[in-house]
Structures are given as C-alpha cells and as structure tokens.
Amino acid sequence: MIGIHPVHRRMAELTNKARKMGGYNVLSLVERQELEHCLKVNYDLVFDLDSLKAIAFVAYESGDLEWQRELCERIDRLEAKLL
C-alpha cells in the first residue's frame, strides 16, 4: 500500500490552490504559515530518515549487525508514520 503523509497531502492542496490563483503570494497569511509548517515537518522527516540510513550504512560497513538492526527498526518505525 502506498500512502501519503497528511503533511504532504496538505502541501499538495496548498500548491494546487496557489497555482490556480496565480502564485503563492495570493494565499492567505494563515495558508502561507501552514505551508511553511508543512515544509518544516517534511524537512524534519527527510533529515531524520536520511541520517538514520547513513548511520545504518556505517553500522553495516563496520559489521555491527546489532546496531544496524536497531537502526533499521527505527527507520521502519519512522517510515510507518509516513503512511
């Protein structure tokens, strides 16, 4: 199953509205603040996932399978929140 995180869905909705209306500057202040919040949440998700995956690769390269397993469990939990 492919899911869409609520933050990504809201970013798409706001982007669609802005495109139809002629640009992001025509969104209300509240909508622009909401979009900024969504972008921050998206950034945090991507940063956390990329960081964990990079560290998991280091664990793999160093042969520390227990550490790698723990990191992969954290990755799985974080990715489950994306659905």
ABEGO torsion letter per residue (X at the ends): XBBBBAAAAAAAAAAAAAAAAGEAAABBAAAAAAAAAAAAAAAAAAAAAAAAAAAAAAAAAAGBAAAAAAAAAAAAAAAAAAX
